[in-house]
């Protein structure tokens, strides 16, 4: 019984608040060009959700579950993982710049 209670508690703590209610937010912003390396950003990945990068470097990902999301930038040379996750609040648009 004690083990089952610990497992349930761990699962509850692992799920971001609002995720079970289906709450989402938006992540938008710009990917600054890497002039020294000639890399071209194609897609910003917010968890498993892709957001195509426009020619001006802008992107927008909708339907992002609330809580902390891992980010990655897909370029012409490969995938680069952003070291710090981004927090998404329900019903809001979070704006960032990535370099």
N, C-alpha and C positions, 0 to 999 in steps of 0.2 A: 504494500500500500504506500509506503513512504517513497519507494522508487518511482511509482506511477505519479505521485504528486510532484516529485522533483522534475520528471519529464514534462508534465503539463506546464509547470511553472517556467521551465526553460523555453518551451515553445511559445508561451505567451510573451515572454521578454524578448524573444528573437524576432517577433513580428512587429514592424513599425506601427505606431499608433495610427489608426485610420485606415490601414491597409485592408483589414477585414471588412470595413464598411465601404470599400471601393473608392475612397477619396483619392483624388489625383491633383497634380499641379502641372505647371509648364516650366520648361527650362529653355531659355533663349539667350542668344549672345553672338559673339564673334570669335572666330579663330584668326589670330594675327598671323600674317605670313612669315615663314621662316626664310628670310632673304639669304642668309649665309649658306643654307643647305639645299635650297631649291625644292623643298618639299611642298606638295600641294595637298591640303586637307580635302578629303572627299566626304567623310561622314564622321559625325560625333555620335558615339554610342553612349547612351545613358542606361546603364544596366544592359538589358537585351533589346532596348528600343533604339532603332537607328534614326538619326536626324541628318538628312543630306545637307552639305555645306554649299551655299550659293557662291557664285563667282566673286562677290564682294566679301566673302568670309562669314556671312551671317548664317545662323541655323536656328531652328525651333523644334523642340521635341514636346509633344503633347501627350497627355495620359500617363504621366510619370507617377507611380505610386508614391505616396507621402513617406517621408523618412529620408535616410541617407542612401544615395545612389552612387555607384562607382562610375567613373567616366573614362572613356578612351577615345583617341582621335585616330581614325584610319586615314593614312596618307598614301601617296603613290609608292612609298618605300616600305610600308608596313603599318603595324598597329602600335600606338604609343599609349600606355596606361597613365592616367593622371594620378598622382600620388595621394591626393586628398579627396575623399568623397564629398559630394555636394548635398546639402540638406534641401529637401523640397517640402514646402508647407501646403496644406490643402487649399485648393481654389485660388492659388496665387501664381504669378509668373516670376521666377527667379532669373535674373540677368547676370551673365558672367562673360569674361573675356579669357580665352585660352591662348597660350603662346607655345 
